[in-house]
Amino acid sequence: MSAPGRPLLRRGVELVRSGPQSYFIVDSTTGESFAIGAEEHGLVDLLSKHDSIDEVVTAFKARFGKATTARGVLDFVEELRRLDLLSEDAPTHAWPRAAPEPEPAAPAPVVPTPEEDPRRVLALNHRIDALVLLFGWILSPVMILPLLALALLAANVAVRDGERLLTQLLSHSADYHLLFYMLVFIAPKLILLSLANAVVVAMVTRRFGGTVRGFGLRSWAGVLPMFQTDLGDSMKTLSPRGRRTMMAGRITVPLAIVAAGMLGWAIARPRSTGGLLCALFIAPALLRLIIQLNPFFAGSTVHIWLSQTHRRPQLLDAARQETAAWLLSRRAPAALTWRERFWLRAYGLADLLYRVAGALLIVLGGGYFLGQQYGLGGALTVIAAFFWWITPSSPERAARG
C-alpha cells in the first residue's frame, strides 16, 4: 500500500504499453497521452513504492543498472505535476530539492506524444479495411469448426507418420551448418509467421473499431526482425468480443499453419521439395503456438487472459516479485489479501520450477543432441539458449507480435 506522501498518478491516468521499450501515460479524462520509455515507466512504479528520494535512486540503479540523481527524480515528478498527471494529495514540497551536482543524467522528462501523420495512418487503415472486406470471414467464430477439423487430421498424421517426418527434417538439417540452416531455412519462416499474426491482429483491430497506428518490421529481442502491429491504446477501446477475438487469433494463426504444414507434407510426394517446404513451417509454427499457450511467458495469450481475468497487469511479474520476497524473507512488494498472496506465490513457484526444469532440459537434453548432431556449433547454441532461458522473460521480449 502506498504511503500518503508519495507522488501517485491521479485517478483516470493509466500506463499503456505501445512498443517493446515504450509506453504511454494516458489521461482518460482529457484524452491526452504522453510518450515515455522503459526507464520512466519504471521510475513511476518506484515512486509509488518508496518514501524517500534516496530509496528511489537506489532502487532505480538496482533495477536498470545505471545511476540517476535526486535532482533528476524531483524534476521528473515536477514534470508529471505540470502535466496534471499526479493526484491532488501528491506532495508539493514534501521532498527537498537536491542541489545541482555532476551526476549521471536522469531519465528524460515526459514529453507529449508526437503527432502522427494523419494521411499515413488513414492510408494504412484503409488498406487494412480492404483486407477486412475481402477476408474478414476468417474472423468469424464459425471458422473454429473447420480449423478444429484440420487440426484433428493433422494430429492423425503426426501420430501415424511423425517419426518419418522427424527423420526427414533431421536428415535435411544435417546437410548444412547449424547457423546457415537457422538463417536460411528457419528465420524466414519465423518472419512469415509474424507477418500472418500481425495482419490478423490489424484486421481484428479494424473489425472492432480500433485504429492501427503502425505496421512493419521491428527488431525482436535485438536479434531477428519481426512484423508487428502498433495498436497504440486501441486495446483499451476494443469491446470484450474484440479482445476475445484478438486472443483467439494469436492462437489460431499458428495452429492453422501447423495443421496446413502437416497435411501439405502428408499429401506431397515423399522427399519432394513441396513436401519439405511444408514440413519446414511446422516446427516454427508449433513453437509459436506453444509460446502463446504458455502461462509462464509474459505476453503470451494465456498470460494476457490471466492478467485481464484477475485485473492485474503483468501478472507474472507480480507473481515473481511476491514469490522472491517470500522465499528471501523480504518485505512484500504490495499489500494483498491472503487469497491473492496464496495464488501469486503458487503461480510464482510453478514458474520457478518450470524454469529450472527447462534449464536442465536445455543443458542435458539439448547439449547431448545438438553436441552430437552439430559439434561446436551445437554446443554454442546450447550455451546461448541456456543464458536466454535463465533471464526472466519480459513483456518487451516474450511472445510479442
DABEL-V776652 format. One record per backbone hydrogen bond with DSSP energy under -0.5 kcal/mol. CO is the residue of the C=O (numbers start at 1). NH is the residue of the N-H. E is the energy in kcal/mol with one decimal. If there is no record, write none. Layout:
# DABEL-V776652
CO;NH;E / CO;NH;E
This chain:
# DABEL-V776652
3;6;-1.5 / 6;8;-0.6 / 8;87;-2.9 / 10;13;-1.8 / 12;14;-0.5 / 12;28;-2.6 / 14;26;-3.1 / 16;24;-3.1 / 19;22;-0.7 / 21;38;-1.0 / 22;18;-2.1 / 22;19;-1.5 / 23;36;-2.3 / 24;16;-2.9 / 24;26;-0.7 / 25;27;-0.5 / 25;34;-1.7 / 26;14;-2.5 / 26;28;-0.9 / 27;30;-0.7 / 27;31;-2.6 / 27;32;-0.5 / 32;27;-2.9 / 33;113;-1.4 / 34;25;-2.7 / 35;111;-1.1 / 36;23;-2.8 / 37;41;-2.3 / 38;42;-2.3 / 39;43;-2.2 / 40;44;-2.3 / 41;45;-1.6 / 42;46;-2.4 / 43;47;-2.4 / 44;48;-1.0 / 46;49;-1.3 / 46;50;-1.2 / 52;56;-1.7 / 53;57;-2.8 / 54;58;-2.4 / 55;59;-2.6 / 56;60;-2.5 / 57;61;-1.9 / 58;62;-1.9 / 59;63;-2.0 / 60;64;-2.6 / 61;65;-1.9 / 69;73;-2.1 / 70;74;-2.3 / 71;75;-2.5 / 72;76;-2.1 / 73;77;-2.3 / 74;78;-2.7 / 75;79;-2.1 / 76;80;-2.1 / 77;81;-2.3 / 78;82;-2.5 / 79;83;-1.7 / 80;85;-2.3 / 81;84;-1.8 / 85;10;-2.3 / 87;90;-1.6 / 94;96;-0.5 / 101;103;-2.5 / 111;35;-1.2 / 116;118;-0.9 / 117;121;-2.3 / 118;122;-2.5 / 119;123;-2.5 / 120;124;-2.4 / 121;125;-2.5 / 122;126;-2.1 / 123;127;-2.0 / 124;128;-2.0 / 125;129;-2.3 / 126;130;-1.7 / 127;131;-1.6 / 128;132;-2.4 / 129;133;-2.4 / 130;134;-2.1 / 131;135;-3.5 / 132;136;-1.9 / 135;138;-2.0 / 136;139;-1.9 / 137;140;-1.4 / 140;143;-1.7 / 141;144;-1.7 / 142;145;-1.5 / 142;146;-0.6 / 143;147;-1.6 / 144;148;-2.5 / 145;149;-2.0 / 146;150;-2.4 / 147;151;-2.4 / 148;152;-2.3 / 149;153;-2.1 / 150;154;-2.6 / 151;155;-2.4 / 152;156;-2.0 / 153;157;-2.0 / 154;158;-2.5 / 155;159;-2.2 / 156;160;-2.2 / 157;161;-3.5 / 158;162;-1.3 / 161;165;-2.2 / 162;166;-2.5 / 163;167;-2.2 / 164;168;-2.1 / 165;169;-2.3 / 166;170;-2.5 / 167;171;-2.3 / 168;172;-2.2 / 169;173;-2.4 / 170;174;-1.8 / 172;175;-1.0 / 173;176;-1.6 / 177;181;-2.8 / 178;182;-2.5 / 179;183;-2.4 / 180;184;-2.6 / 181;185;-2.4 / 181;186;-1.1 / 182;186;-0.6 / 182;187;-3.3 / 186;190;-2.0 / 187;191;-2.2 / 188;192;-2.3 / 189;193;-2.4 / 190;194;-2.2 / 191;195;-1.8 / 192;196;-2.2 / 193;197;-2.4 / 194;198;-2.7 / 195;199;-2.4 / 196;200;-2.0 / 197;201;-2.5 / 198;202;-2.3 / 199;203;-2.5 / 200;204;-2.6 / 201;205;-2.2 / 202;206;-2.2 / 203;207;-2.7 / 204;208;-1.7 / 205;210;-3.4 / 206;209;-1.5 / 211;213;-0.6 / 214;230;-2.9 / 216;228;-2.6 / 218;226;-3.2 / 219;221;-0.6 / 220;223;-2.1 / 220;224;-1.7 / 224;220;-2.9 / 226;218;-2.9 / 228;216;-1.8 / 228;230;-0.5 / 229;231;-0.8 / 230;213;-2.5 / 230;214;-1.3 / 231;234;-2.3 / 233;236;-1.1 / 233;237;-0.6 / 234;237;-1.0 / 234;238;-1.1 / 239;243;-2.4 / 240;244;-2.3 / 241;245;-2.5 / 242;246;-2.3 / 243;247;-2.4 / 244;248;-2.5 / 245;249;-2.4 / 246;250;-1.5 / 247;251;-0.7 / 248;251;-0.8 / 248;252;-3.1 / 249;253;-2.0 / 251;255;-1.7 / 252;256;-2.8 / 253;257;-1.9 / 254;258;-2.5 / 255;259;-2.4 / 256;260;-2.7 / 257;261;-2.7 / 258;262;-2.4 / 259;263;-2.5 / 260;264;-2.7 / 261;265;-2.2 / 262;266;-2.0 / 263;267;-2.2 / 264;268;-2.0 / 269;272;-2.0 / 272;276;-2.0 / 273;277;-2.5 / 274;278;-2.1 / 275;279;-2.2 / 276;280;-2.2 / 277;281;-0.6 / 278;281;-1.0 / 278;282;-0.5 / 279;282;-1.1 / 279;283;-0.7 / 280;284;-0.6 / 281;285;-1.8 / 282;286;-2.8 / 283;287;-2.6 / 284;288;-2.2 / 285;289;-2.4 / 286;290;-2.5 / 287;291;-2.2 / 288;292;-2.2 / 289;293;-1.5 / 290;294;-0.5 / 291;294;-1.1 / 292;302;-1.8 / 293;295;-0.7 / 294;297;-1.3 / 296;298;-0.6 / 297;300;-2.1 / 300;304;-2.6 / 301;305;-2.4 / 302;306;-2.5 / 303;307;-2.5 / 304;308;-2.5 / 305;309;-2.7 / 306;310;-2.3 / 307;312;-2.2 / 308;311;-0.5 / 314;318;-1.9 / 315;319;-2.4 / 316;320;-2.5 / 317;321;-2.4 / 318;322;-2.4 / 319;323;-2.5 / 320;324;-2.5 / 321;325;-2.2 / 322;326;-2.0 / 323;327;-2.8 / 324;328;-2.1 / 325;330;-3.0 / 326;329;-0.9 / 337;341;-2.7 / 338;342;-2.1 / 339;343;-2.2 / 340;344;-2.4 / 341;345;-2.2 / 342;346;-2.3 / 343;347;-2.5 / 344;348;-2.7 / 345;349;-2.8 / 346;350;-2.3 / 347;351;-2.1 / 348;352;-2.2 / 349;353;-2.6 / 350;354;-2.3 / 351;355;-2.2 / 352;356;-2.2 / 353;357;-2.6 / 354;358;-2.4 / 355;359;-2.4 / 356;360;-2.2 / 357;361;-2.3 / 358;362;-2.3 / 359;363;-2.4 / 360;364;-3.0 / 360;365;-0.6 / 361;365;-0.8 / 361;366;-2.2 / 362;367;-1.0 / 364;368;-1.7 / 365;369;-2.5 / 366;370;-2.6 / 366;371;-0.5 / 367;371;-1.5 / 368;372;-2.0 / 369;373;-2.4 / 370;374;-3.2 / 370;375;-0.5 / 371;375;-1.3 / 374;377;-1.0 / 375;379;-2.0 / 376;380;-2.6 / 377;381;-1.8 / 378;382;-2.0 / 379;383;-2.1 / 380;384;-2.3 / 381;385;-2.5 / 382;386;-2.4 / 383;387;-2.1 / 384;388;-2.1 / 385;389;-2.2 / 386;390;-2.2 / 387;391;-0.7 / 390;392;-0.6 / 394;397;-1.7 / 394;398;-2.5 / 397;400;-0.6
